[in-house]
Amino acid sequence: MNIYRDLEQLPVFRHAVVTIGTFDGVHEGHKKILHQLKAKAKEVNGESVVITFYPHPRKVVGDTSGVHLINTLEEKLLLLSQEAIDNVVVVPFNDAFSNLTAEAYINDFLYKKFKPTILIIGYDHRFGFERKGDYQLLELYGKQLGFEVQEIDAKALAEATISSTRVRKAILHADIFIAKELLGYDYFFEGTVIKGDQLGRTIGYPTANLQLNNEEKLVPADGVYAVMVERKLANNQPLLKGMLYIGSRPVVNGKRRVIEVNIFDFDEDIYNENLKVIIKKFIREDMHLQGLEALKHQLLLDKETVLKSLE
């Protein structure tokens, strides 16, 4: 898959079949749209082109407080590559781009940069300054400029929209089973191992404290999870079993939310390493326990439950 991040360095695409969207999650709903894109590209002996944006448009023109991403940009690109898309163009979404009129968006952006043969979008797709552009305007310009506008199947579009909302809700409510069904893969995140207070070591459960690589990444609900951990030092690292804790550590009157993972049968110095945490199952909610001995006993029970769930 070719990835382009500079609109001034785009190649001349061959019979480009183009779709546009944030594709956050690249979930099962999105995949139906991508399958339609690839099928049309094959029909016309052309190239599939996905246009997406960075940062998320709401960071520039909307309420930034509500932007929690299912995927970081790099995760999204990896997932799109697994769908055998020919080209992905990451458009720098800034004030200048957001202020393009709908007509300039079509002429100067879509037509001049991509020369589409077919443009596949949803009937409710809006674009340009104040979102004044719509499907009908694209059809009008398509007839003038020589490209066809096709509508994403209404059912597929609805499923994609509903799925994005449901995925976020499932992750925020620790419904890991539903999240996986909707995504088509296990939810995951990456973080850098940072220094903690090393409390876990004192009770026999050393943890790697993680700082997310992207603060906009959606964090699951507080609690304990069964996970698999991948060290990102090199390719083909074996996955390691572990249990993940997210919460404010009420046992020791913690004041801030932490993300920490206890990797089973592992005793290496991994400070400053990057870890990928793949969430397999929700084990329990966070709880207030009476002291460190009670916590130690609970962690023993948690580990037994996690190991059974990972078998």
C-alpha positions, 0 to 999 in steps of 0.5 A: 500500500502506498501512503502519501502525506503531501498533496504536492507530491501525489502521483497520477493515479490510474483510473482512480476510484476514491472514497473519503472518510476518517475510517476510525477503527477500520471496523467491520462496517468500514470494511464493507465500504472498502470492499465496494471500493476495491470491487469498483477499482477492479471493474475499471482496471483502476487504483483504489484510493482512500482519502483520510485526514490528520488531525481529526477534523473535529480538532480543527473545526469542532469540540476538541474535548470529545475527540477520543480515537479508536485508532491512532493514525499509524494504527489506522494505516496498518489496518488499511494496509491489511485490507489491500487498499492500493493508496491512502492519502493522509490530508493535513487538515488545517484552517486553510483546508477547512476554509475551502469553499465547496466548489474549491474543494471539488475543483482544486482538491478532488479533481486536480489532485486525484482525477477520479474516475469514480468517487464513492461517498455516502449520501450524507457526505458534507464538505467545504467551508461550513459543510455546504457541499453535498452529494448533489453538488458532487454529481453536478460537478462530476458531469462537468468534469467527467467523473462518476459519483456513486453512493455507498450502499445505505445499509453499509453506510448506516452500519459503519456509522452505528458501529463507530459509536457502538465500538466506542461505547463498548470499550468505554463500558469494558464490553470487550466481546462486543468491541471485538465483534464490531472491530473484527480484531482485538482492541489494542493500544501502545505505550511507553514504559515509564517509572512508577512507584514500584509498589507492585514489586513489593507484593510480587506483581511488578508492573510496567507503567505505561504512558500512551503514545497518543493522548487521544487514544480511547482508554477502556473502562477502569478495571482488570483485563486479560491481555497479550503484550508485544514488545516493539523492539523488533519484528516477530517478538513472541506475545507475552501473557499478562494482566492489565490494570486501569484505574486510580489505585484506591487501595493506596488512595491513588490520586491519578489514573494509571495504566499498568501491565503485569507480564507473567513469567517475565523479569527484564528491564524494559524502561522506555520500551514501547509495548503493544497491549492487546486486550482479550477479556475484561476480568473485573471492575476496580475495587477498594480493598483493605490494605496490601495483603488483601490486594495481593490475595486479589491479584493472585485470584485475578492471575488465575482467572486471566490464565484460564481466559487466555488458554 
